[in-house]
């Protein structure tokens, strides 16, 4: 489902940035978060698939132009049918029947001219100049008291404020005060001190904020240049944790799913280039500098879609404020830093990827044979990236100098790509990477289509041989590019799909982009595998824990803990051995029976576009498509159809395949 954040020319850009950031942190693993303007909302038929509509602050305290009658009615209808609305500052004003805004000269009360009313009372501005509890670098933090009895944590919180109170909120039906301003008559709920309220409208709910839940206490945008984080660090960190915890509570009370902890960072982080083999780093560094230019004293690679700033480990400095991860980041145009490590980086620089485990297992799992061993030898790592696949695919200038076996690994992707250009977010715990393979034409004995099948097989084999007893995991391949595991009978996890009465859980997927350049195929192999994430779907770790719980009862040997680094190393060594054989020997024929052992579709009956039926017989050995033999009167008729992922829309589980025009 979606989270919509309203935006127009009146919306405060800073509020919009911070709103997108904090809600991405708390909700981004479960929901697609999008910005929506008036035109988009007018054209959209319904808001049925919207989990939450957010109205951020405006530049001028209120939305003078409004959203228009069509959009107002659409949002009200959405709310009455069970929708959720969250208004921040001007978003709270907009939802109120009356507004009373103070200026240095006057205090003006206005009645709303539209029918869009959630809170039937007055939203009133407050002058906080005489209330000083905590001054944070030039900006006042308002002290509020949580009145929500269901909240069992710290009930005195600091928030940046707009200074809006909801007058006499406790006197209206279907309105409940969630928090009050503690500095204004702290011992009583006076008419003017409601800071956060909850309103019931039809089957829906709305929460209106007079304070600013979107702003972090560490936000540099709200401080003067002389402010010191270090002097107030412990106190601000406590405020920040409490603020996030209460906002999570409010979202959960609205029925939304939130992360148990925030996503690592909503800002794009630096990229780190490193290897166990120093000569590879030197060669790669030379290649990168050869395509760079000097801009403002920095070596920059200006590519087709992005720019990359090269920084060697001996010269770069760490950010002075690593906690400032609360700003919107335009990953389409903002430059990316590539920090080149002559030696392996220290763990504190890349805390979410243990390169010691990775390279140790990469070397240990390779045989002593003299085959070429090259996959996974050099790593480009990013803690938070837009999409490893997109960054490589859209920047041909960079792509041309990347060697076979180069791996781009990301702990978190905030704009990952799947088939049909689907956008998805991969949270911490998903092994997400893109692998480069450059293959001269003359070494390809089978269609390049077979590479996706080879990669699927390598992943399954890597899992099955990960450690002792891992062969007990019932791993399968769903054509053309999904990895799934049979759902344990005793588990309550919802299956991703059911085939022939058996539930399966998808744990991974593959996307391959291929370019033909200078008489060679340049492949970008993107993979995402749910290893030890707990959201939004099941993971290998969860399946293993379920299996181990069953084995404990019968006192059988348990499966060991699985790590992303070791699994990635196993996938690299499995794939490099398979790919070597694929190129120099018999193409995919050598792996056919091994592949069929894991795939789900042998003998599956499907329905074609003309309503005729066919039975899947296997993979076409020449072109790599799906072979299906026609069925008439319950018998095979010998007519073979060859189907491809890119030329057919299909649902393999429902057994429906429709050829595209």
Buried (B, 14 or more C-beta within 10 A) or exposed (E): EBBBBBBBEBBBEBBBBBBBBBBBBBBBBBBBBBBBBBEBBEEBEEBEEBBBBBBBBBBEBBBEEBBBEEBBBBBBBBBEEEBBBBBBBBBBBBBBBBBBBBEEEEEEEEEBEEEBBBBBBBBBBBEBEEBEEBEBBEBBBBBBBBBBEEBEEEBEBBBBBBBBBBBBBBEBEBBBBBBBBBBBEEEEBBBBBBBBBBBBBBEBBBBBBBBBBBBBBBBBEBBEEEBEBEEBEEEBBBBBEBBBEBBBBBBEBBEBBBBEEBBBBBBBBBBBBBBBEEEBBEBBBEBBBEBBEEEEEEBBBBBEBBBBBBBBBEEEEEEEEEBBBBBBBEBEEEBBBBBBBEEBBEEEBBEBBBBEBBBBBBEEBBEEEEEBBBBBBBBBBBBBBBBBBBBBBBBBBBBBBBBBBBBBBBBBBBBBBBBEEEBBBBBBBBBBBBBBBBBEEEEBBBBBBBBBBBBBBBBBBBBBEBEEBBEEBBBBBBBBBBBBBBBBEEBEBEBBBEBEEBBBBBBBBBBBBBBEEEEBBBBBBBBBBBBBBBBBBBBBBBBBBBBBEBBEEEEEEBBBEBBBBBBBBBBBBBBBBBBBBBBEEEBBEEBBEEBEEBBBBEEBEBBBBEEBBBBBBBBBBEEBBBBBBBBEEEEEEEEEBBBBBEEBEBEBBEBEBEBEE
